[in-house]
């Protein structure tokens, strides 16, 4: 594997995971009731607990997205 292949790989990982993150965040902001109703069928938890869990998940996903997708992509762009 050369730097160009790795750069392309991390570029697509960043695009795909960024789209997943943006769509998840948008759903939680624009339709929180719908998201809660869908998830409460699988996991019966109170609404307040659900809010904490979903926003904690989005925060963790953002940190993991930045550390494992964006940072390596930017580093490969700098090196390449």
N, C-alpha and C positions, 0 to 999 in steps of 0.2 A: 504494500500500500504506500502510495506517495502522498504528499501534502495536499495535492489537488483533489484526490479522492476523499480524503478525510474532511477537507473544507466543504466539499459538496454534500457529504453525509451529514455533517453538523448543520449545514444550511437548511437542509430538508427537515432534519429533526427539530430545529428551531421554528421553522414555519409551521409544521404540523402540530407540535406541542403548544405553540403560541395560539394557534387557531382553536385548539381544544380549551385552553385556558380562557381565552376571550369569550368563547361561546358559553362555557360554564358560568363565568362571572356574569355575563349578560342575562342568562336564564335566572340566576339567583337574585339579580337586581330587579329585573322587569317582571318576573312571575314567581315570586317566592311562595305564594300559596300553592301553585301548581307543583312546584318542586317538592314542597312539604307533603302534599297529598300523595304524590307518586312514591316517595320514599317511606312514608308512614305505613303504607301497605306492607312493606317488607320489614321495617324496623319500627315497631310501635313505641315511640318516645315522645315526650312532651315537646311542644313547639319551642320553648326557650332553650332546651337542650339541643334540639335540632339546629337552631340558629348558631349556637356556639360551635357545634361540630362542623357544620358546613363552612363557616367562615374560617375556622382553624384549618380545615382541609384546603381551602383556597389559598390561604397564606403559606402553608407548607408546600403546596404545589408550585406556587410562585417562586419560592426560594429554591426548590429542586430544579425548576425550569431554568432559572438564571444560572445556577451553579453548574449544572450538567449539560446545558445546551448552549446558552448564549455566551458564557465565558470561554469555553473551548473554541467556539466558532470565531469569536473576536480575536482570540490568541492566534489561531491559525491564519486569519486574515493578516494580522500584523507580521507573523513570521514569513508567510508566503509572499 
